[in-house]
């Protein structure tokens, strides 16, 4: 008991019986935060590499790429606040520190929301800009058809843009004078503060709701893609990997609620800082995953080129017929093909076009209508061509080019 600082004991009382004052979670959270930040850095680096080396439509970086880079810088600063907080007692029992170190820690606590808001906002803005780049259309008819998507997109934009403005405004006036935020624990009485912990908790919940809205934005647009349910689920699975961010937000909220009711505040600040750093790092990784598709597509094409010796060129698309054989679809504007049903004229669009083309051709067993819906989501996600063949008798088969 004699090792406990008298000033700390006067503020927080004596330590509970049987407590291990040497216990610390600081190192664990510092290591995990740095490792996940390193993964986020690698994801952003790979994203830029793919943009510059694998993009087939445009080699120019988009604003979503620059905002994710800004988010990475801000997240790096956020991880730095976690490490600095650990140096001044975050993640250890409050009875192991002294008043001077506690004041310094509380200064870091005051600075952290400013950096946190910049980090999560820039990352979410990048995600929303990516959605716009993937799904945005200029046709007023298409906008009207996808009204739900655009409403959700703008709701998410408003929520995301409002979050840092409100956070920074409230933090600027939370205490008068500002220094009273940390001096009040040293016995100062020349100022006033709002209930900062309640504000942190309320805004943590708002932030998690915003995460859910951002995750839900692309779902209406994906459901309207003319492709198989399996492919829709695959695309949604990639985009919804960001749901791990909601888990991080939930854990962060849990520790904020503990801060409001427990005395050992510095021990709880350790995981609170840690999860605050993990949340935007995970969001950055999730935001980069959809941009990796050209890399995997390139690897798949190289593998296919080694296996394919048909002499049909590099384009290996084909239509599977339920009545026998494969009908190759050449990578050209007009092809004339023969199959067991007779002579067939097929007009298709190039693989990298984002147009939908209604094709028709005549065969011995009636008129076949084929829709080639090749949706290239701005060089990020390629939905494989969905070809539906319907005869005058019945549907022959659905094939995927």
N, C-alpha and C positions, 0 to 999 in steps of 0.2 A: 504494500500500500504506500510505502514511503517513496517508491519510484514514480508515482503518479504526480504530474505537475499540479501544483496547488491551484493555479488558475483554472485549469481544465476541470479539476474536481469540484471547484466552486460553481462552474457552469453546468456540468453534466452529472454531478454527484459521484459517489464512489463506484468503482467497477463491480459488477455482480460477482458473487462467490463462484469460484471454480472456473472463471474465464481464463483462457490462454492468451495472454497479452502479446505473445510472439506470433500468433496466427496472422497470416497475410494472404490475400488473393491477388495482390498487385502484379506480381510477375506473370502469373497465368494469363490474366487479361491483357497485359502488355504484349506478350508473345502472340496470342491469338489475334489481336487487333493488327499487329504488324504483318502476320502471315496472310491474313485475308486481304489487307491492303496490297500486299505484294501480288496476290492473285488478281486483284482488280487492276493493278498496273499492267500485268501481263495481258489481261483481257483487252484493255484499251490499246496496248501496243499491237496486238494481233488484229484488232479492229482496224487500225490505221493501215497496217500492212495489207490487209485484204482490200480495203478501199482503194489503195494506190496500185496494187498489183493484180487483183483478180476481178475488178469491176469491169463488166463487159459493156455497159451503157455509158457510164460517165466516170472519169477518173478524178473528178473534183470532189473534195471533201465537202460535206454538208454542214449546216449550222448545228445539227444534232451531234455531229462529231466534235465540234469545238466546245459545245456545252458539256459533253461528257468529260472532256479534258479538263474543263473548269471544275466540274464536280470532283474529279480525281484530285486536283490540287487542294480544293477545300477539304476533302476527306483526309488528305495527308495532314493538313493543319489540325483537323479534328483529332486524329490519332496522336498528334504531338501534344494536344491538351490533355489527353488521357495519360500519356507518359509523364508529363510535368505534374499532373495531379497526383500520380503515384509517388513521385519524389517528395511530395509534401504531405503524405499521410493517407491518401485515398487508397482504400482497400485494406487498411489496418484499423485496429480498434482505436477509438477516440482517446482512450486513456494512455496511449503510447506517445501522443504528440504533446505539443505545448501551445500556448496561446499564439505566439508569433507565427509558428508554422501553420496553425489553423487559419489565421488571417490571410496568409498567402494562398492557402488552398481555396478559401472562399472567393478570393479574387479570380482564381481559375474557374471556379463554379460560375461566377458572374459572366466571364468571357465566353464560356462554352456555348451557351444558346445562340450567340451571334454567329459563331462559326458553324454550328450544327444546322441552323436555318439556311445558311448559304449552301452548305453541302447537300442537304436533302433536296432543296429547291432546284439547284442546277441539275442534279441527276434526274429529277422528275420532269423538268422541262425538256431535257434531252430525250427521255422516253416518249413524251408527248409529240415532240418534233419528229421522232422516228415513226410514230403511228401516222402522222400526217404525210410523211414521205412514202410510207408503205401503201396507204389506203386513199390518199387524197385524190379527188377527181374534180374536174372543172365544169363538167356538164351539169347544168341546172337540173336536168331530169334525174341524173344519178344522185345529185345531192338530195333532191326531194325523196328519192327512194331509200336513201340511207340517213334519213332524218334522225333516227335514234342514235346512230354513231356520232353525228355532228353535235347533237345536243350534249351527249355524254362527254365528248371531247372538250367542248367549251366549258362545261361545268368543272371538269378536271383542271382546265387552264385557270379558271377563276380561283378555285380553291388553292391551287399551287402558287399562283402569283400573290394571293392575299396572305398566305402563311408567313413569309419572312417579314412582310411589311408590318403586320400586327405584332409579331414576335419582337422585332427590333424596337418598335414604338413603345410597347409595354415595358421592355427591359430598360429603355432610356429613362422612363419615369417611375420605375418600380420603387425606387427609394429616393428620398430627398433629405440630404444630398446623396449622390450615388455611393459615396464611400461608406455611408451608413449600412449598406448591404453586408459588409464584412465587419465593420467596427462595432456593431451592436452586440456581437458575441464577446467583445472585450469590455462590455459595460457601458458603452456610449449611449447617451439618451438625448442627443441633440438632433434627431431626425425621425423619420417615419417611413415605413415600408408597407406595401400591399402584401397579401398572403401569396408570396412568390411560389411556394410549393404547390398550392392549389392551382395556380395559373399553369405551372409546368405540367401538372397532371391533366388538366382540362385540355391543354393544347397538345399533349401527347395523344389523347384520344382523338382529337380532331385530325392529327397527322395520320393516325392509323386509318381513319375513315377515308382520308384522301388517298392513302395507299390502295385501299379497296376499289375506289372509283377509278384510279389510274389503271389498275389491273383489268377492270371490267370494260374499259373503253373499246378495245378492239373486238370484243366478242360479237356484237351485232354485225360488224363488217365481215368477220371470218365466216359466220354462219351463212352469209349470202354468197360466198364464193361458189362458183360452179365446179365443184370437185367432190371427191368422195368423202364420206363421214370420217373415214380413217385419216385422211389427209387434214381435214379440218381439226380433228382432235390432236394431230401431231403439231400443227401450227399453234393451236391454243396452248398445248403443253409447253412449247418453247417460250411463248410470251408469258405464260402464267408461272414460270419458274420464279418470277419475282414475288410470288406469294411468301417466299421465305422472308422477305422484308417485313411482312405483316407479323410473322413470328417474332422477329427482332423487336418490332415496335411494341408487341404485347409484353415481352419480357421487360423491356425498358419501362413500360407503364407499371408493371408489377413492382419494380424497385422504387419507382417514384412514390407509389402508395406506401411503401415501407418507410420511406424517408419522412413521411408525414406523421408517423405514429411511434417510431422507435428512437431511442436515445443515441445509439451507437452510429451516428450519421456517417462518419468517415469510412467505416467498414462497408456500409451500403453504397456509398459513393463509388467504390471500386467497380462493382458490376454495373452500376448505372452509367458511369463513364464508358466502360467497356462495350456495353450493348449499344450505346449511342454512336460509338465508332464503327461497330460492326454493321449497323443498319445501312448506312450509305454505301459501304464497301460491297455488301451483298447486292444492293440495288445496281451498282455499276456493273458488276459481273452479269447480272440478269439482263441489263440493258444491252450488253454487247453480244449476248448469245445469238440473237436473230441475225446479226450481221456476219456470222461465221458460215452461213449457207453456201456462198460462192466457193469457199475453200473446200468444203466437203463435196460440193457438186463437181469441182474440178478434179478432185481425187477419184470420184466415182466415174467420171468420163474417161480419165486416163486408164482406169482399170478396165472399163468396158472396151476401150480401143484395143487393148492387148488381147482381149478375148474374141472380139468381133472380126472375122475375116471374110465377111460377105461381099466386100467390094462395093458396098453401097455408099461409100464416103463416110465422113465422120458422124453423120446424123443417123442414129440407130432406132428412130421411132418406127412403130409398126402398129397395125390394127389387127387384133386377134379376132378371127372369125370362128364362130361356134360350129361352122360347117366345114372346117378344115383349112389349115394353112395360115401363114402370116402374110399380111399385105403391107409391104414397106411403104412408109410415107417419106418421100424424099424431102430434103431441106431446100425446097425451091418453091416458086410461086405456082407452077402448073406441072403436074405429073400425069402421065398416062400409064395406068397399071392394068395388068390382066390377072384375073383369078378364075377360080372354077365357076363363078357365076356369070362370066362374060367380061366384056370390055368396060373398064371403069375410068371415068375422068374425075380426078380429085384435085381440088384447088385448096391449098393450105397456106398459112402465113408462117413467117420465120419463127424459130423457137424463141428468139429474144423480143418478140413483139408483145405488147400488152393489150392487143386488140382481140375482140371476139369475132369470129368469122363464121357465118352460116354457109355451109357447103352443101351442094346436092350433086348426086351423080346417079346414072341409070345403070341397072344391072338386069340380068335375065329374070330374076325373081321379084322384080318390082323396083320402085323408086326408094332409094335409101337416103335418108337425111342424116348428115353427120355434123355435129357442132364441135368445133375445136375451140376450147376455152383455155387459151394459154395465158395464165395470169402471172406476169413477172412483177413482183412487188418491189419495184424500183431497185432491182439488183440485190435485194436483201434475202427474200424468201421466194423460191420458185415453186409454184404449185404445178405438179406434173399435169401434162395435157390430159383432159378428160374427153374422150370421144365416145359418143353414144350413137349406136347404129340402130335404126328402126326401119324395118321393111313394111311392105303393105300387109304381110302376114302377121308378123309378131316382132318383138324385139329380139335381135340375134344375140348381142352380147355387148357389155360395156368393156372397153379396153382402155388402157392407160399408155400414152406414148411417153 
